Amino acid sequence: MPNLVNMRFLTLPLFIFFSLASTAQCLTFKLTSKRDTINCTDKNGLKQGRWKVEMPPLRGERGYEEEGAFLNGKKEGVWRKFNLMGDLLAVENYKWGLKDGMCRYYTIAGLEREEGWRAVNPAKQFDTIEVQDAIDPNKNETVIVKINGNALKHGRWRFFYPMTGELIKTEHWFLDQIVEPGKEPGNTEKGAKKADSTSVKKDTSSVKTKPKEVLEFEKKNSGKKKVQIRDGKTGG
């Protein structure tokens, strides 16, 4: 029994040590009911790690809460948004503080829309990136992009009727340009017009059909050197 008591007192300083280490780099922070550190701001004033952001109603706009992670003051990874009743409103993906990948938006009734985004590094004026084809995921191409500080619409956008889940509309985007399926930049195969079958169809009207008797005769005498055919002519 004394050994167990001693072990408990030994683990207490370790817990305090790791708790202090996790918050040592935070100038300000909060602790959850489970003693987890959230809402950390470092000595440079940048948000770091897990955050829970609460926005109260303001000037007719409904309030909401969102949860996710910050990296050097910018959103990173998956972020979830809820209304003040706890209903899910959005699941968004971020990179460099910009939307990246698939983002989904909901009403209380269900899924309302899906949006495809592509983030580009805002630290560069121009960037060369490998992008996946908006229509054919097996294709990639290198594209030079001028950085304007915004995420680019890229990929499939779908709109639904939340009550039933019925698909209402689909859009395809390629680096902020809306395109028709099969006509995205760099995809020449899908954009090419198929050859008209009538243009290559063999003209059978000019081919004369041989009588049945002639076909049987040719079959019977095939392989022979020469066959004399009587045509009814006389004389020499």
C-alpha angles and dihedrals in degrees: 000000000000089000091056091050091050091050090053092053091046093054093049095070089047091054091049091048095053092043091053092045092054092053099034092096094046118094089190130010145149132232123221124220086267091054093251117150116241137161094037119180115189128218090272092057093251122139113241136183128350118004137183112199121196120197115187121210111282132185094340094317115124118243124240145177127227133190131198144100135291127210115195092338096313131102113257131184126347120000125185126200125201135182118241089267091059098254116144113252104169146000110202134177122216139192124178086357091300130108111265128177127351120353122187129200128198143191124204087268096055146274113356104176146348122217130194118212139179122206121207125197106269091201090074130068091212129016134193111214138175107233129193115236109260092226106025112045090193092067129078133179136183113245130183109223128192108224115233098166095257134103116250124236103241131163134009124345118194131186123203140189099242097209094061105013090239114160109241105176141356127205130186121211130190115191094328093318119111111226139181115251108272095016101081117133115281095017102110096155097063093040094052116104116243117243114261108250091215091061093061097035112123115248103236095173092081094050112093117221116230118229117257092246092056092050091051091048093051091048093049094049100037112132095026118122099233135349122200112223120205110221098175094257119138136197134060 
